[in-house]
């Protein structure tokens, strides 16, 4: 499946040092996300993202 993303929503990395790694536990599993300022939450996993992760159907041996 091809997914096209509008350019105003996502752009390729153009600057170094802006990205930050945030981590937390969701569903008892350590989750790490690479984030940038202005996109969702920059300091912690926001509630919308947490809900998406909590309700995602991930196979027991799946890798995401």
PDB file with one MODEL, atoms N, CA, C and O in Angstrom:
MODEL        1
ATOM      1  N   UNK A   1       0.838  -1.166   0.000  1.00  0.00           N
ATOM      2  CA  UNK A   1       0.000   0.000   0.000  1.00  0.00           C
ATOM      3  C   UNK A   1       0.892   1.240   0.000  1.00  0.00           C
ATOM      4  O   UNK A   1       1.860   1.312   0.756  1.00  0.00           O
ATOM      5  N   UNK A   2       0.570   2.195  -0.832  1.00  0.00           N
ATOM      6  CA  UNK A   2       1.290   3.459  -0.864  1.00  0.00           C
ATOM      7  C   UNK A   2       0.533   4.489  -0.053  1.00  0.00           C
ATOM      8  O   UNK A   2      -0.692   4.581  -0.133  1.00  0.00           O
ATOM      9  N   UNK A   3       1.259   5.253   0.719  1.00  0.00           N
ATOM     10  CA  UNK A   3       0.641   6.312   1.511  1.00  0.00           C
ATOM     11  C   UNK A   3       1.319   7.620   1.135  1.00  0.00           C
ATOM     12  O   UNK A   3       2.539   7.753   1.230  1.00  0.00           O
ATOM     13  N   UNK A   4       0.523   8.567   0.713  1.00  0.00           N
ATOM     14  CA  UNK A   4       1.052   9.874   0.370  1.00  0.00           C
ATOM     15  C   UNK A   4       0.766  10.835   1.511  1.00  0.00           C
ATOM     16  O   UNK A   4      -0.358  10.906   2.007  1.00  0.00           O
ATOM     17  N   UNK A   5       1.775  11.562   1.919  1.00  0.00           N
ATOM     18  CA  UNK A   5       1.638  12.487   3.040  1.00  0.00           C
ATOM     19  C   UNK A   5       1.822  13.898   2.509  1.00  0.00           C
ATOM     20  O   UNK A   5       2.785  14.188   1.800  1.00  0.00           O
ATOM     21  N   UNK A   6       0.889  14.769   2.860  1.00  0.00           N
ATOM     22  CA  UNK A   6       0.973  16.160   2.428  1.00  0.00           C
ATOM     23  C   UNK A   6       2.247  16.806   2.958  1.00  0.00           C
ATOM     24  O   UNK A   6       2.665  16.521   4.080  1.00  0.00           O
ATOM     25  N   UNK A   7       2.859  17.662   2.172  1.00  0.00           N
ATOM     26  CA  UNK A   7       4.122  18.276   2.574  1.00  0.00           C
ATOM     27  C   UNK A   7       3.980  19.191   3.790  1.00  0.00           C
ATOM     28  O   UNK A   7       4.958  19.398   4.509  1.00  0.00           O
ATOM     29  N   UNK A   8       2.799  19.742   4.040  1.00  0.00           N
ATOM     30  CA  UNK A   8       2.646  20.611   5.207  1.00  0.00           C
ATOM     31  C   UNK A   8       2.612  19.811   6.506  1.00  0.00           C
ATOM     32  O   UNK A   8       2.729  20.382   7.590  1.00  0.00           O
ATOM     33  N   UNK A   9       2.453  18.506   6.402  1.00  0.00           N
ATOM     34  CA  UNK A   9       2.373  17.658   7.590  1.00  0.00           C
ATOM     35  C   UNK A   9       3.713  17.013   7.914  1.00  0.00           C
ATOM     36  O   UNK A   9       4.053  16.857   9.087  1.00  0.00           O
ATOM     37  N   UNK A  10       4.461  16.645   6.919  1.00  0.00           N
ATOM     38  CA  UNK A  10       5.707  15.913   7.136  1.00  0.00           C
ATOM     39  C   UNK A  10       6.742  16.364   6.127  1.00  0.00           C
ATOM     40  O   UNK A  10       6.444  16.507   4.941  1.00  0.00           O
ATOM     41  N   UNK A  11       7.932  16.583   6.588  1.00  0.00           N
ATOM     42  CA  UNK A  11       9.043  16.926   5.701  1.00  0.00           C
ATOM     43  C   UNK A  11      10.236  16.073   6.074  1.00  0.00           C
ATOM     44  O   UNK A  11      10.389  15.668   7.226  1.00  0.00           O
ATOM     45  N   UNK A  12      11.078  15.804   5.096  1.00  0.00           N
ATOM     46  CA  UNK A  12      12.299  15.056   5.366  1.00  0.00           C
ATOM     47  C   UNK A  12      13.162  15.848   6.339  1.00  0.00           C
ATOM     48  O   UNK A  12      13.050  17.070   6.435  1.00  0.00           O
ATOM     49  N   UNK A  13      14.011  15.144   7.051  1.00  0.00           N
ATOM     50  CA  UNK A  13      14.922  15.812   7.989  1.00  0.00           C
ATOM     51  C   UNK A  13      15.818  16.785   7.235  1.00  0.00           C
ATOM     52  O   UNK A  13      16.499  16.415   6.279  1.00  0.00           O
ATOM     53  N   UNK A  14      15.803  18.010   7.675  1.00  0.00           N
ATOM     54  CA  UNK A  14      16.663  19.006   7.045  1.00  0.00           C
ATOM     55  C   UNK A  14      17.625  19.642   8.038  1.00  0.00           C
ATOM     56  O   UNK A  14      18.630  20.231   7.639  1.00  0.00           O
ATOM     57  N   UNK A  15      17.325  19.529   9.337  1.00  0.00           N
ATOM     58  CA  UNK A  15      18.196  20.110  10.356  1.00  0.00           C
ATOM     59  C   UNK A  15      18.590  19.042  11.357  1.00  0.00           C
ATOM     60  O   UNK A  15      17.790  18.176  11.710  1.00  0.00           O
ATOM     61  N   UNK A  16      19.824  19.113  11.807  1.00  0.00           N
ATOM     62  CA  UNK A  16      20.282  18.177  12.828  1.00  0.00           C
ATOM     63  C   UNK A  16      20.130  18.813  14.201  1.00  0.00           C
ATOM     64  O   UNK A  16      20.160  20.036  14.337  1.00  0.00           O
ATOM     65  N   UNK A  17      19.968  17.977  15.211  1.00  0.00           N
ATOM     66  CA  UNK A  17      19.929  18.465  16.568  1.00  0.00           C
ATOM     67  C   UNK A  17      18.560  18.891  17.062  1.00  0.00           C
ATOM     68  O   UNK A  17      18.414  19.219  18.239  1.00  0.00           O
ATOM     69  N   UNK A  18      17.550  18.899  16.201  1.00  0.00           N
ATOM     70  CA  UNK A  18      16.219  19.325  16.601  1.00  0.00           C
ATOM     71  C   UNK A  18      15.419  18.145  17.141  1.00  0.00           C
ATOM     72  O   UNK A  18      14.536  18.331  17.978  1.00  0.00           O
ATOM     73  N   UNK A  19      15.710  16.964  16.685  1.00  0.00           N
ATOM     74  CA  UNK A  19      14.954  15.774  17.066  1.00  0.00           C
ATOM     75  C   UNK A  19      15.290  15.342  18.487  1.00  0.00           C
ATOM     76  O   UNK A  19      16.437  15.435  18.925  1.00  0.00           O
ATOM     77  N   UNK A  20      14.281  14.872  19.192  1.00  0.00           N
ATOM     78  CA  UNK A  20      14.462  14.434  20.573  1.00  0.00           C
ATOM     79  C   UNK A  20      13.826  13.064  20.741  1.00  0.00           C
ATOM     80  O   UNK A  20      12.769  12.789  20.173  1.00  0.00           O
ATOM     81  N   UNK A  21      14.460  12.219  21.511  1.00  0.00           N
ATOM     82  CA  UNK A  21      13.931  10.897  21.805  1.00  0.00           C
ATOM     83  C   UNK A  21      13.172  10.957  23.123  1.00  0.00           C
ATOM     84  O   UNK A  21      13.723  11.372  24.142  1.00  0.00           O
ATOM     85  N   UNK A  22      11.903  10.540  23.106  1.00  0.00           N
ATOM     86  CA  UNK A  22      11.123  10.455  24.337  1.00  0.00           C
ATOM     87  C   UNK A  22      10.762   8.997  24.558  1.00  0.00           C
ATOM     88  O   UNK A  22      10.577   8.250  23.598  1.00  0.00           O
ATOM     89  N   UNK A  23      10.662   8.591  25.800  1.00  0.00           N
ATOM     90  CA  UNK A  23      10.326   7.198  26.088  1.00  0.00           C
ATOM     91  C   UNK A  23       9.357   7.127  27.255  1.00  0.00           C
ATOM     92  O   UNK A  23       9.313   8.010  28.111  1.00  0.00           O
ATOM     93  N   UNK A  24       8.584   6.054  27.265  1.00  0.00           N
ATOM     94  CA  UNK A  24       7.589   5.834  28.309  1.00  0.00           C
ATOM     95  C   UNK A  24       7.176   4.368  28.216  1.00  0.00           C
ATOM     96  O   UNK A  24       7.599   3.647  27.312  1.00  0.00           O
ATOM     97  N   UNK A  25       6.358   3.948  29.149  1.00  0.00           N
ATOM     98  CA  UNK A  25       5.808   2.592  29.104  1.00  0.00           C
ATOM     99  C   UNK A  25       4.338   2.676  28.727  1.00  0.00           C
ATOM    100  O   UNK A  25       3.572   3.421  29.339  1.00  0.00           O
ATOM    101  N   UNK A  26       3.950   1.908  27.716  1.00  0.00           N
ATOM    102  CA  UNK A  26       2.563   1.827  27.281  1.00  0.00           C
ATOM    103  C   UNK A  26       2.230   0.352  27.141  1.00  0.00           C
ATOM    104  O   UNK A  26       2.963  -0.384  26.480  1.00  0.00           O
ATOM    105  N   UNK A  27       1.155  -0.087  27.742  1.00  0.00           N
ATOM    106  CA  UNK A  27       0.756  -1.496  27.731  1.00  0.00           C
ATOM    107  C   UNK A  27       1.854  -2.373  28.334  1.00  0.00           C
ATOM    108  O   UNK A  27       2.000  -3.537  27.963  1.00  0.00           O
ATOM    109  N   UNK A  28       2.621  -1.808  29.264  1.00  0.00           N
ATOM    110  CA  UNK A  28       3.679  -2.562  29.918  1.00  0.00           C
ATOM    111  C   UNK A  28       4.926  -2.755  29.080  1.00  0.00           C
ATOM    112  O   UNK A  28       5.797  -3.553  29.427  1.00  0.00           O
ATOM    113  N   UNK A  29       5.016  -2.024  27.970  1.00  0.00           N
ATOM    114  CA  UNK A  29       6.148  -2.154  27.059  1.00  0.00           C
ATOM    115  C   UNK A  29       6.836  -0.798  26.932  1.00  0.00           C
ATOM    116  O   UNK A  29       6.172   0.236  26.859  1.00  0.00           O
ATOM    117  N   UNK A  30       8.152  -0.806  26.908  1.00  0.00           N
ATOM    118  CA  UNK A  30       8.902   0.425  26.713  1.00  0.00           C
ATOM    119  C   UNK A  30       8.703   0.916  25.278  1.00  0.00           C
ATOM    120  O   UNK A  30       8.906   0.166  24.324  1.00  0.00           O
ATOM    121  N   UNK A  31       8.305   2.178  25.136  1.00  0.00           N
ATOM    122  CA  UNK A  31       8.064   2.780  23.830  1.00  0.00           C
ATOM    123  C   UNK A  31       8.987   3.977  23.688  1.00  0.00           C
ATOM    124  O   UNK A  31       9.065   4.816  24.585  1.00  0.00           O
ATOM    125  N   UNK A  32       9.685   4.059  22.565  1.00  0.00           N
ATOM    126  CA  UNK A  32      10.543   5.203  22.281  1.00  0.00           C
ATOM    127  C   UNK A  32      10.073   5.845  20.985  1.00  0.00           C
ATOM    128  O   UNK A  32       9.845   5.158  19.989  1.00  0.00           O
ATOM    129  N   UNK A  33       9.932   7.156  21.003  1.00  0.00           N
ATOM    130  CA  UNK A  33       9.505   7.904  19.829  1.00  0.00           C
ATOM    131  C   UNK A  33      10.491   9.026  19.569  1.00  0.00           C
ATOM    132  O   UNK A  33      10.969   9.670  20.503  1.00  0.00           O
ATOM    133  N   UNK A  34      10.794   9.260  18.304  1.00  0.00           N
ATOM    134  CA  UNK A  34      11.636  10.381  17.924  1.00  0.00           C
ATOM    135  C   UNK A  34      10.699  11.509  17.505  1.00  0.00           C
ATOM    136  O   UNK A  34       9.892  11.340  16.591  1.00  0.00           O
ATOM    137  N   UNK A  35      10.803  12.649  18.166  1.00  0.00           N
ATOM    138  CA  UNK A  35       9.852  13.739  17.957  1.00  0.00           C
ATOM    139  C   UNK A  35      10.565  15.044  17.626  1.00  0.00           C
ATOM    140  O   UNK A  35      11.761  15.205  17.867  1.00  0.00           O
ATOM    141  N   UNK A  36       9.792  15.968  17.065  1.00  0.00           N
ATOM    142  CA  UNK A  36      10.284  17.309  16.768  1.00  0.00           C
ATOM    143  C   UNK A  36       9.314  18.318  17.374  1.00  0.00           C
ATOM    144  O   UNK A  36       8.137  18.002  17.545  1.00  0.00           O
ATOM    145  N   UNK A  37       9.772  19.511  17.699  1.00  0.00           N
ATOM    146  CA  UNK A  37       8.869  20.528  18.240  1.00  0.00           C
ATOM    147  C   UNK A  37       7.755  20.843  17.240  1.00  0.00           C
ATOM    148  O   UNK A  37       7.993  20.890  16.033  1.00  0.00           O
ATOM    149  N   UNK A  38       6.547  21.057  17.743  1.00  0.00           N
ATOM    150  CA  UNK A  38       5.429  21.426  16.889  1.00  0.00           C
ATOM    151  C   UNK A  38       4.634  20.258  16.348  1.00  0.00           C
ATOM    152  O   UNK A  38       3.602  20.468  15.710  1.00  0.00           O
ATOM    153  N   UNK A  39       5.077  19.040  16.580  1.00  0.00           N
ATOM    154  CA  UNK A  39       4.361  17.857  16.115  1.00  0.00           C
ATOM    155  C   UNK A  39       3.998  17.023  17.329  1.00  0.00           C
ATOM    156  O   UNK A  39       4.867  16.403  17.942  1.00  0.00           O
ATOM    157  N   UNK A  40       2.722  17.005  17.678  1.00  0.00           N
ATOM    158  CA  UNK A  40       2.238  16.324  18.872  1.00  0.00           C
ATOM    159  C   UNK A  40       2.936  16.911  20.102  1.00  0.00           C
ATOM    160  O   UNK A  40       3.034  18.132  20.228  1.00  0.00           O
ATOM    161  N   UNK A  41       3.408  16.079  20.988  1.00  0.00           N
ATOM    162  CA  UNK A  41       4.051  16.569  22.202  1.00  0.00           C
ATOM    163  C   UNK A  41       5.555  16.366  22.090  1.00  0.00           C
ATOM    164  O   UNK A  41       6.014  15.322  21.625  1.00  0.00           O
ATOM    165  N   UNK A  42       6.306  17.346  22.509  1.00  0.00           N
ATOM    166  CA  UNK A  42       7.759  17.293  22.374  1.00  0.00           C
ATOM    167  C   UNK A  42       8.444  16.726  23.612  1.00  0.00           C
ATOM    168  O   UNK A  42       9.597  16.305  23.529  1.00  0.00           O
ATOM    169  N   UNK A  43       7.759  16.704  24.765  1.00  0.00           N
ATOM    170  CA  UNK A  43       8.407  16.279  25.999  1.00  0.00           C
ATOM    171  C   UNK A  43       7.887  14.962  26.552  1.00  0.00           C
ATOM    172  O   UNK A  43       8.541  14.350  27.397  1.00  0.00           O
ATOM    173  N   UNK A  44       6.730  14.516  26.095  1.00  0.00           N
ATOM    174  CA  UNK A  44       6.168  13.261  26.583  1.00  0.00           C
ATOM    175  C   UNK A  44       5.184  12.709  25.545  1.00  0.00           C
ATOM    176  O   UNK A  44       4.785  13.426  24.627  1.00  0.00           O
ATOM    177  N   UNK A  45       4.799  11.454  25.687  1.00  0.00           N
ATOM    178  CA  UNK A  45       3.823  10.865  24.776  1.00  0.00           C
ATOM    179  C   UNK A  45       2.462  11.470  25.097  1.00  0.00           C
ATOM    180  O   UNK A  45       1.964  11.329  26.214  1.00  0.00           O
ATOM    181  N   UNK A  46       1.858  12.147  24.115  1.00  0.00           N
ATOM    182  CA  UNK A  46       0.569  12.800  24.349  1.00  0.00           C
ATOM    183  C   UNK A  46      -0.544  11.757  24.436  1.00  0.00           C
ATOM    184  O   UNK A  46      -0.360  10.607  24.039  1.00  0.00           O
ATOM    185  N   UNK A  47      -1.687  12.166  24.955  1.00  0.00           N
ATOM    186  CA  UNK A  47      -2.788  11.228  25.200  1.00  0.00           C
ATOM    187  C   UNK A  47      -3.314  10.594  23.918  1.00  0.00           C
ATOM    188  O   UNK A  47      -3.668   9.416  23.923  1.00  0.00           O
ATOM    189  N   UNK A  48      -3.372  11.341  22.825  1.00  0.00           N
ATOM    190  CA  UNK A  48      -3.836  10.777  21.556  1.00  0.00           C
ATOM    191  C   UNK A  48      -2.925   9.672  21.062  1.00  0.00           C
ATOM    192  O   UNK A  48      -3.399   8.617  20.640  1.00  0.00           O
ATOM    193  N   UNK A  49      -1.624   9.903  21.110  1.00  0.00           N
ATOM    194  CA  UNK A  49      -0.657   8.888  20.696  1.00  0.00           C
ATOM    195  C   UNK A  49      -0.710   7.692  21.631  1.00  0.00           C
ATOM    196  O   UNK A  49      -0.638   6.548  21.183  1.00  0.00           O
ATOM    197  N   UNK A  50      -0.836   7.951  22.930  1.00  0.00           N
ATOM    198  CA  UNK A  50      -0.937   6.861  23.905  1.00  0.00           C
ATOM    199  C   UNK A  50      -2.163   5.988  23.606  1.00  0.00           C
ATOM    200  O   UNK A  50      -2.070   4.761  23.646  1.00  0.00           O
ATOM    201  N   UNK A  51      -3.299   6.606  23.308  1.00  0.00           N
ATOM    202  CA  UNK A  51      -4.504   5.837  22.986  1.00  0.00           C
ATOM    203  C   UNK A  51      -4.319   5.009  21.721  1.00  0.00           C
ATOM    204  O   UNK A  51      -4.738   3.852  21.671  1.00  0.00           O
ATOM    205  N   UNK A  52      -3.697   5.589  20.698  1.00  0.00           N
ATOM    206  CA  UNK A  52      -3.442   4.837  19.467  1.00  0.00           C
ATOM    207  C   UNK A  52      -2.574   3.613  19.739  1.00  0.00           C
ATOM    208  O   UNK A  52      -2.836   2.532  19.212  1.00  0.00           O
ATOM    209  N   UNK A  53      -1.545   3.784  20.557  1.00  0.00           N
ATOM    210  CA  UNK A  53      -0.661   2.663  20.887  1.00  0.00           C
ATOM    211  C   UNK A  53      -1.405   1.626  21.714  1.00  0.00           C
ATOM    212  O   UNK A  53      -1.263   0.426  21.476  1.00  0.00           O
ATOM    213  N   UNK A  54      -2.196   2.075  22.683  1.00  0.00           N
ATOM    214  CA  UNK A  54      -2.909   1.141  23.560  1.00  0.00           C
ATOM    215  C   UNK A  54      -3.913   0.282  22.802  1.00  0.00           C
ATOM    216  O   UNK A  54      -4.124  -0.877  23.159  1.00  0.00           O
ATOM    217  N   UNK A  55      -4.533   0.828  21.766  1.00  0.00           N
ATOM    218  CA  UNK A  55      -5.554   0.082  21.035  1.00  0.00           C
ATOM    219  C   UNK A  55      -5.050  -0.533  19.729  1.00  0.00           C
ATOM    220  O   UNK A  55      -5.819  -1.172  19.011  1.00  0.00           O
ATOM    221  N   UNK A  56      -3.776  -0.349  19.418  1.00  0.00           N
ATOM    222  CA  UNK A  56      -3.215  -0.948  18.203  1.00  0.00           C
ATOM    223  C   UNK A  56      -3.208  -2.467  18.327  1.00  0.00           C
ATOM    224  O   UNK A  56      -2.925  -3.016  19.393  1.00  0.00           O
ATOM    225  N   UNK A  57      -3.522  -3.132  17.229  1.00  0.00           N
ATOM    226  CA  UNK A  57      -3.478  -4.589  17.208  1.00  0.00           C
ATOM    227  C   UNK A  57      -2.097  -5.007  16.704  1.00  0.00           C
ATOM    228  O   UNK A  57      -1.819  -4.973  15.505  1.00  0.00           O
ATOM    229  N   UNK A  58      -1.249  -5.396  17.637  1.00  0.00           N
ATOM    230  CA  UNK A  58       0.127  -5.773  17.317  1.00  0.00           C
ATOM    231  C   UNK A  58       0.281  -7.254  17.596  1.00  0.00           C
ATOM    232  O   UNK A  58      -0.005  -7.703  18.707  1.00  0.00           O
ATOM    233  N   UNK A  59       0.735  -8.037  16.598  1.00  0.00           N
ATOM    234  CA  UNK A  59       0.925  -9.469  16.833  1.00  0.00           C
ATOM    235  C   UNK A  59       1.911  -9.705  17.974  1.00  0.00           C
ATOM    236  O   UNK A  59       2.802  -8.889  18.212  1.00  0.00           O
ATOM    237  N   UNK A  60       1.748 -10.815  18.672  1.00  0.00           N
ATOM    238  CA  UNK A  60       2.610 -11.123  19.812  1.00  0.00           C
ATOM    239  C   UNK A  60       4.085 -11.080  19.436  1.00  0.00           C
ATOM    240  O   UNK A  60       4.914 -10.633  20.229  1.00  0.00           O
ATOM    241  N   UNK A  61       4.418 -11.535  18.241  1.00  0.00           N
ATOM    242  CA  UNK A  61       5.808 -11.519  17.790  1.00  0.00           C
ATOM    243  C   UNK A  61       6.061 -10.366  16.828  1.00  0.00           C
ATOM    244  O   UNK A  61       7.061 -10.357  16.110  1.00  0.00           O
ATOM    245  N   UNK A  62       5.157  -9.398  16.817  1.00  0.00           N
ATOM    246  CA  UNK A  62       5.282  -8.283  15.891  1.00  0.00           C
ATOM    247  C   UNK A  62       6.328  -7.275  16.314  1.00  0.00           C
ATOM    248  O   UNK A  62       6.674  -7.152  17.489  1.00  0.00           O
ATOM    249  N   UNK A  63       6.813  -6.567  15.330  1.00  0.00           N
ATOM    250  CA  UNK A  63       7.766  -5.488  15.565  1.00  0.00           C
ATOM    251  C   UNK A  63       7.180  -4.245  14.916  1.00  0.00           C
ATOM    252  O   UNK A  63       6.741  -4.278  13.767  1.00  0.00           O
ATOM    253  N   UNK A  64       7.179  -3.158  15.656  1.00  0.00           N
ATOM    254  CA  UNK A  64       6.615  -1.912  15.132  1.00  0.00           C
ATOM    255  C   UNK A  64       7.684  -0.850  15.142  1.00  0.00           C
ATOM    256  O   UNK A  64       7.430   0.286  14.740  1.00  0.00           O
TER     257      UNK A  64
ENDMDL
END
